Amino acid sequence: MERDKSSGCIFPKGFYWGAATASHQVEGGNHNDWSEWEKSEKRVEDLKSKGLVEKYGLDNFISGRGADHYNKYKEDFKLAKELGHNATRFSIEWSRIEPEEGKFNEKEIQHYKDVVKTLKGLGIEPFVTLWHWPIPLWMKDKGGWESSEMPKYFVRYVRKVVEALGKDVKFWITLNEPVVNSGMAYKEGVWPPQKRSVCKYLQVNRNLIRAHILAYKVIKSIDSKAKVGIAKNNAYYEEKGRCVVNKVIKLLVRYFGNDFWLKHIGKYQDFIGLNHYFHNQIYYGLNKNENKITNDLGWEIWPTSLYYCLKELKKYNKPVYITENGLADSKDEKRIWFIFEMLKGVHKAIEEGIDVRGYLHWSLMDNFEWAEGYWPRFGLIEIDYKTLERKPRKSAHFYRDICIQNGITSSVIEKYRKDIEKFS
Ligand code: BGC
C-alpha cells in the first residue's frame, strides 16, 4: 500500500467509499410495527411524561414523510456520486414488499429494482440490507422475532427479493445489528415490542441466528457468487486501571457483545460488516468513559476505537467492510475530525494486515434516529424537513476529496487542517 508523503495515506485499489441509510429512517411513508409504535398511546404518554414532546414536538418522534428518499432516491444517489462515493448501503423495507402475508407487491419490488439500477448506472456498488429492524404488521401479529416461524417467513421474503434483484447485487447484508435490536426491545424494553424478558431475548436471538443461516443458504443457492454477511455492532472495550476484575469483566462483555454472534454464524458469512460507534471503559462492571469529546447524543468519541475494533476481527480471517460509522453532529463541528481520525485507524489496521475493503459512513443524509426521532443529525447531507432541500455539509466535501483520491492525501490535510486539528 502506498503512503502519501507528509503523513497522508492511500488506500488499496478498489476500496469502497460511500455511506449508508436504512429504509425506515429515510424513505418516509412506511407502515410497519415501528410506525404503529411511534403513534401508540403508550409511547406518546411516555414521551409527554419525560417532557420530550414539549422539548422537540411530537412530530420529531413520528417517522412520517421524513426525507422522502423513497421518491427522491435518484436525486440522492446523484448527489452521492457527486460526492465521490462508489458504494452505497441501503435497506429493503419488508413491509412494502410483503404488506400482507404471502402477498408480494410487484410494484414495490420494481421500485427496489429501479433503486439498484440507478446505483449501478452511476457506477455505485449497492450493499443491500434485507432487515434493518421494522417488520410487517402481519408478522408482528404472529409474534415477530419471538415466533419460531419467523425464520421461515423471513427466508420466503429473502428468496423473493434475491430472485428479483440478485443478478445486480453482489453484497447482501441479511440482518442489521441483531443484538442491538433484540437488546433494546427485550433486555432494555424500550423499543417495540417493549417486552423485558431474558427468556424472550434469548429466544429472539436464536430465531435471528436461524434466520440468518437459512437466508445465507438461500442467497447462495440463487447466486453462488453473492457475498453474504451481517452488519454487526462491535464496540471497543477497555478495562480501566490494571485490576484483574476489570480485565475479566471486559473479556466477558467483549465476548458476548462482539464475538458471540460472529462465532455462532461461523462459516455462514463471507465477510464481516462492522458497525462501530462506541468505546466503553469497564470499571467493575460499569462504563466509566471520560467523555472528553462526545457527539450530540452524548456518546463518547474515542479516535482510535475503530482501529482496535478492526484489530479484534483479525481472528475471523474474513474481509471486513465498515458498514456504519458516524456521529450525530448538527453543527458539523466534529465530523471532519472524526472521519479523519477513524480513517487513519482504518489505514493503520490495513497496514497491519486486516483485510478492510470498504468504509460506509453513517449516514448519507439526516434521518429518523429511531426512539430519538429526527433531532440527531447524522448526515453528510443536511435535510430541511420542511422543504426537503438537500445540502451537503462541509464534511461531505472533505469526505468527497478522500473518496476521489482514494485516501487522505497531504493536499486534503492542508485544505482542512483547521478542522482536522480542532480536537487533537
Ligand atoms: C443503526 C442505525 C442507527 C445508528 C445510529 C446503528 O446502530 O444501525 O440505524 O441510526 O446506529 O444510532
Residues whose N, C-alpha, C, O or C-beta is under 5 A from the ligand:
A	BS01	BGC	A22 E177 E369
